[in-house]
Amino acid sequence: MDQNKFARIAQVTVKLSAKFLRHRNYQKLEEAIGLLEATRRAELESGLPQEAYGVALVGNAGSGKSTALSHLFRTHPTLNLLRQDVVQADVASILVPSPSTLKLVGRSCLTGLGYPLQRDRTAGVIWELVQHHLQQRQTLLLHLDEAQDLMRSRSASEMTAVVNTLKSLMQHKEWPVGLVLSGLPDLKQLLNNDTQLGRRFEPIEFSQISYETDAGNVAKIIGQYGKESGLAVADEMLGRDVVQRLIYAGSSELGIVIKLIIAAIREALLSGSPRLETDHFIAAFSRKSGCVDDLNPFVREDFTETDPRLLLTTNEDLVTADTVWSGLK
């Protein structure tokens, strides 16, 4: 094993993974968060704080939701993200634990805010403490990631408690807090469960990509990432066949597609090839899924008959994967 070679390749792939690509849905998110922040600041300056509103970001796993919000909060010029060395934080970003209860989510918020509980409290008291510490830190926006877990396997009374807790944060008389919820499509059920809660949120969806609408952008990413890695990229790598297969292999999720491109570049660098070729995408998908060649979307002629979401597949697992991407039909 050549550890120096591995280290060089790792540096290239980490650099590529750290890149952030702005896209049309990200621009919607950026605008929504910007307006939410500006409204809260204007209300504070007027001395008349009103009820806050929120943004709900929904998308499948691999769509890039968490990456987008992390990048937005980290690079925003006027939003100070909560960190250990920060007293006043405009944004606090908390991961909802799974499985979750209202009490556990509240405890996670307190820990994130730097005030872990030393003894057990009721959910009501915990959320009063969350509200208090949000006000003490002058937090304008509370981000709850994987927020769909707030409503999974909940009774009607538990759902009511969740909804009321969220509304109370946004309606607090002294310090209303804007909410940013991000999660899987199940999150829609939480927002649609209560009309008053739902109307307080601007919904944004990171939808799946397709060859018809996104082929040019995907090809551009292949070419750009290959060039930055020192690899030549032939025109055939940017053509219909490879791009179609790549979008399908990535389950039509932009985040997964980008990871596959980076993985293929890693395979090219490992092999010592000066060019990015189809074989490298074949190897990247094989390493990712452990499938046999006949079920590799970059090998099989009728590649839409495979399911790229499965691991360690054999010919016995062959399925018709119409639900993965209907854009090819």
Residue pairs with C-beta under 8 A, 6 or more apart in sequence:
5 270
8 269
9 266
9 269
9 270
12 229
12 265
12 266
12 269
13 262
13 265
13 266
15 228
16 225
16 228
16 229
16 262
16 265
17 259
17 262
19 225
20 67
20 68
20 71
21 221
21 258
23 217
23 254
25 68
25 204
25 205
25 206
25 207
26 68
26 72
28 204
29 55
29 57
29 68
29 69
29 72
29 204
30 72
32 55
32 202
32 204
33 55
33 72
33 76
33 79
33 141
33 180
36 53
36 54
36 55
36 141
36 178
36 180
36 202
37 78
37 79
37 90
37 140
37 141
37 178
39 53
40 52
40 140
40 141
40 178
41 140
43 49
43 50
49 173
49 174
49 175
49 176
50 176
51 170
51 171
51 176
51 200
52 169
52 170
52 171
52 176
52 177
52 178
52 179
52 200
53 170
53 178
53 200
53 201
53 202
54 170
54 178
54 179
54 180
54 181
54 200
54 201
54 202
55 178
55 179
55 180
55 181
55 201
55 202
55 204
56 147
56 180
56 181
56 182
56 187
56 191
56 201
56 202
56 203
56 204
57 65
57 68
57 69
57 180
57 181
57 182
57 183
57 204
57 205
57 206
58 65
58 182
58 183
58 184
58 185
58 187
58 188
58 203
58 204
58 205
58 206
59 65
59 184
59 185
59 205
59 206
59 207
59 253
60 184
60 185
60 206
60 208
60 251
60 253
61 184
61 253
62 250
62 251
62 253
62 254
62 255
62 256
62 259
63 206
63 207
63 208
63 253
63 254
63 255
64 206
64 253
64 254
64 255
65 182
65 183
65 206
66 145
66 182
67 255
68 206
69 93
69 143
69 145
69 180
69 182
70 93
73 79
73 81
73 91
73 93
73 143
74 81
78 90
79 90
79 91
79 140
79 141
80 86
80 88
80 89
80 90
80 91
81 89
81 90
81 91
81 93
82 89
82 91
82 92
82 93
82 112
82 113
82 137
82 139
83 89
84 114
87 137
88 137
88 138
89 137
89 138
89 139
90 138
90 139
90 140
90 141
91 139
91 140
91 141
91 142
91 143
91 180
92 109
92 112
92 113
92 134
92 137
92 139
92 141
92 142
92 143
93 112
93 143
93 145
94 105
94 108
94 109
94 112
94 142
94 143
94 144
94 145
95 108
95 145
95 146
96 105
96 108
96 144
96 145
96 146
96 147
96 149
96 150
96 183
97 104
97 105
97 108
97 149
98 146
98 149
99 149
99 152
99 153
100 149
100 150
100 152
101 123
102 123
102 127
102 150
102 158
102 161
102 162
102 165
103 122
103 123
103 126
105 144
105 150
106 123
106 126
106 127
106 129
106 130
107 116
107 117
107 126
109 130
109 142
110 116
110 117
110 126
110 129
110 130
110 133
111 117
113 130
113 133
113 134
113 137
113 139
114 133
115 129
115 133
117 126
117 129
121 129
123 161
123 165
127 165
127 168
127 169
130 169
131 168
131 169
131 172
131 175
131 177
134 142
134 169
134 175
134 177
135 172
135 174
135 175
139 177
140 177
140 178
141 177
141 178
141 179
141 180
142 169
142 177
142 178
142 179
142 180
143 179
143 180
143 181
143 182
144 150
144 179
144 180
144 181
144 182
145 182
145 183
146 182
146 183
146 184
147 181
147 182
147 183
147 187
147 190
148 183
148 184
148 185
148 186
148 187
148 189
148 190
149 183
150 162
150 190
151 159
151 162
151 186
151 187
151 189
151 190
151 193
152 186
154 162
159 190
159 193
162 190
163 190
163 193
163 194
163 197
166 179
166 197
167 194
167 196
167 197
167 200
169 176
169 177
169 179
170 176
170 177
170 178
170 179
170 200
179 201
181 187
181 190
181 191
181 201
188 203
190 197
191 197
191 198
191 201
191 203
192 198
206 254
208 251
208 252
208 253
208 325
209 217
209 218
209 247
209 252
209 253
209 254
209 257
210 247
210 252
210 325
210 327
211 240
211 243
211 244
211 247
211 327
211 328
212 327
214 247
214 254
215 240
215 243
215 244
215 247
218 243
218 246
218 247
218 257
219 238
219 239
219 243
221 257
221 258
221 261
222 233
222 237
222 238
222 242
222 243
222 246
222 261
222 276
223 233
223 237
223 238
225 261
225 262
225 265
226 232
226 233
226 237
226 265
226 276
227 233
229 265
229 268
229 269
229 276
231 265
231 268
231 269
231 273
231 274
231 275
231 276
232 274
232 275
232 276
233 275
233 276
234 275
234 276
234 277
236 242
236 278
237 276
237 277
237 278
242 278
242 281
242 298
244 328
245 281
245 297
245 298
245 303
246 257
246 260
246 261
246 281
246 298
247 257
247 325
247 327
248 297
248 303
248 304
248 308
248 324
248 325
248 328
249 257
249 260
249 281
249 285
249 297
249 298
249 303
249 308
250 256
250 257
250 259
250 260
250 308
251 308
251 309
251 324
251 325
252 324
252 325
252 327
260 281
260 284
260 285
260 288
263 284
263 285
263 287
263 288
264 276
264 280
264 281
264 283
264 284
265 276
265 280
266 284
267 279
267 280
267 281
267 283
267 284
267 287
268 275
268 276
268 277
268 280
271 280
271 283
273 280
278 298
281 298
282 293
282 296
282 298
282 299
285 291
285 296
285 297
285 298
285 308
286 293
286 296
289 296
289 308
289 310
289 311
289 312
289 313
290 311
290 312
290 313
291 306
291 310
291 311
291 312
291 313
291 314
292 313
292 314
292 315
293 299
293 300
294 300
294 315
295 306
295 313
295 314
295 315
295 317
295 318
296 306
297 303
297 306
297 308
300 306
304 320
304 321
304 322
304 324
304 325
304 328
304 329
305 318
305 319
305 320
305 321
306 313
306 318
306 319
306 321
307 313
307 317
307 319
307 321
307 324
308 321
308 324
309 324
310 317
322 329
